[in-house]
Structures are given as C-alpha cells and as structure tokens.
Amino acid sequence: MKRFHLLPDYFDMYKKQSVKIEYWKLHGSCNFIPALMETGKSVNIILDGKLDCPLEPYPLESLEDGFQNLHPEYFPAMAIYTEGKPTFIGSGQIEALQNWWQREVLTAKRILIIGAKPNPDDTHIWNYIASTKGRLYYTGNSEQWNEWKKQYRRKKNDIFLANTFKEGIQGICNCLIEEK
C-alpha cells in the first residue's frame, strides 16, 4: 500500500481522502489496540466484563516489534468467530464498524469476498451479504460457496471467481477495475 501511496482506513478516519483503501475487520484485528488513559481518552468498563474504549490501528509493518514495547494492559481487540461470543475489547467501536459495514453492504453494487467461508450462523455478516441487491464475486471454497448460494441467493447473478487467491487474482483485479 505504501508503494501506491494508499492509506489503510479501518474506521473511516480519512473521510475526505481519495487515496485510501478501506478494510473491513468485523471481528477486530491483531493491530486494533485500545487507546487507554495515557492518551487522554476515556475507558468504560461495562458490568458484563467488557472494556469499552477507543481503538487505534497499530501500523502493521511494525506490529511484532510494537507488542514487545507495549504495556501489558495493551492487548488487541480481536476475536475468532464463535456463536454467541460478545466482543470484549472496544465493543462500542467494533459494533459501530459492523453497523457501518452492514449499511454499506446493503447499498453496494458489487461485493468482492475473498477467502471467507460462508457462515449463516455469523448473522451480523452473512444475513447482510445474503440480503444485498449487489452482485457478489467470490473467491474461496467452491463447494461451500455453492451450498450457501443455493440456499440464500439462488436467483441472483453472483459470480464464483476461483478456489484460491492465486487462481482468482485476474478475476479479482477485473472486479476492482470494472465500470461502476
């Protein structure tokens, strides 16, 4: 991204910038670090054990070195999807990100999905993908995709690109540069 002078935008931080690429990390990320009190931002500990605080994206290129220098109270806001599991770190910001993503998906003309296994139980993601009027382009396991598409988007004109990123790179690039 540096080579192309693109800014990684995780939280719609650069609203007025045209040189950005948006990342949708809907379950958090290893580089989402709580911005705790020393930065002058507030932390709310909610009764059910959640730490609701602002999150800062830590630069990916220095992530490993950065964790060695951070205080022990700095831990990433991320989770592997487990049905019914709440978001414990930065829950307010992660939930806002999910809500923002849901609105975008419902109004998008094209949605490119790479490597994500269709999981109807992950409702805050897959219900919205199933409901969008936009065309889906999928790179990943064809059997899982076909099973999901048959059940949730049978009559839609979605496109399976390839089983792997390597096999699908040309189709992915074509999707990204296709006329809007």
N, C-alpha and C positions, 0 to 999 in steps of 0.2 A: 504494500500500500504506500509505503514511503516513496518507492520508485515512481509511483503515479501521482504523488502529492495528494493523496486522499486521507481525510481524517476519519478514524473509526468513530462512529456515533452510536452509542449504546442507549442513550436516554434522551434522544432528540435535543442534544446540547447545542448543536450548531444549526439552529433553525434557519438562519439567513445565509449559511454557507452553501455554495453549489458544489464544492469539491469534498463531498463526504460520501461515505458508504455506510448504510445502516446495518447494524447487526441486531438480530432478534434472539437474545439469550433468555428464553422464557422461564427457565428453571434456575436462573442465576448463572454465575460463572466463577471460575477459579481466580479471575482477575477483578471481581467486584469486591472491594474491600470496604468495610464500614468506616465512614468518616466520623471518628469519635471526638470526644470533648476537646482534645487538644487543638482541634481545628476550629473550635468555637461553634460547632454545630450541636444540636441537641440530640439526646438519646432518650427514647421512651421504652421502658421495659413494661410490656403488657403482662397481665396476670397469668396468662397461659404459658408463660416462659419465652415468648418471642422478644427479640431485640429489634425494635423498630427504629432504624436510624438511616440517615442518608448514606448512599453508597457512592464510592468513587471508583471509576475504572482505572486499575493499575496498568501501566504500559506492559504489553505482552512481551516485548523484546527484553525486558529486564525483570520478568516475573520471578524466576527462580532465585536470582540474587536478592531481589526485594524482600522475599519472605524470610530470608536469613537475617535481615536487618530490622524487621518489623517487631513491635512489641507483641507479647503472647496474646493480648486481647484482640489483635487483628487476625481475623480468620475470614476466609472467603464466604460470600453469600452464594451458595450453590447447593443444588440437590439433584440426586438422581431420582427420576420419577418413581414414586411408589404410591399406589392408590390410597387416597385419603391422607397423605402426609402433608402437613402445612409447611409453609415457608417460615423458617425461624429467624433468619437474619435479613434485615432490610425488607421485611414483608410488605410494608406500605409501598415502597418504590418498585419492588418486583410485581406486586399486584397492579400498580398503575401501568407498568410496562406491558403486562399481559392484557389489560383493558385497551390500551392504545393499539397493540398488535391486533386484537380482535376486531376493532373498528376498521383498521387498515385492510385486513383480510376480506372483510365483507364488501368492501368497495373496490378492491383491486381488480384489474382486468386480466392480469397474468400473475400466477404464483409459481415460483420455482422451488421445489422441495428436493433437497439433496441428502440422501443417506438417513432420513428419519423414518423409522418403522411406523407405519400406520397403527395407531393405538386408540381405538374408540373409547377406552376407559379414561384416557387423558382428555377429558371433555373440554377443558378450557382451551385446548388447541384443536383437536380433531373435529369437534362439533362445528367450529367456525370454518375450518377448511371444507368440511362436507357441505356447508350452507352457502358458501360463496358462489356468486354468479360468474366469477372469473374463471378462466381456463387454468387448469393445473398442469404443470410439467414435472414429471417425477423421475428421479434417478435413485435407484435403490433396488431392493429385492423384488423381482417381478411377480413372484407368487404372492407375497404379502400385499403388494400394490393391487393386483388383480382381484384378490379376495375382498379387500376393502372397497375398491371402486365398484365392484359388482353389487355390494350391499348398500353403499352410500351415495354413489354418483353414476349409477348405471346409464342414465340418459344424457350425461354430459360428454362433451367432446374433449376430454382431457388426453394428454399425451404422455406415454411412457417413453423415456429417453434411453435409458440403459441400466444395467445392473450395478455398474461401478462408476465412480467419478472419472476414472481414466477412460473407460469406454464412452462415457457420455459427454466429455468435455466439449466437443464440437457442437452438440445439440444445446448444451448449457450456454455456450457463447452465443449461439444463434438466438436463443430465447432472450438473452440480455440485450442484444442489439436490434431485435425485431421492432418494427414500427409500432409506436404506441397507439 
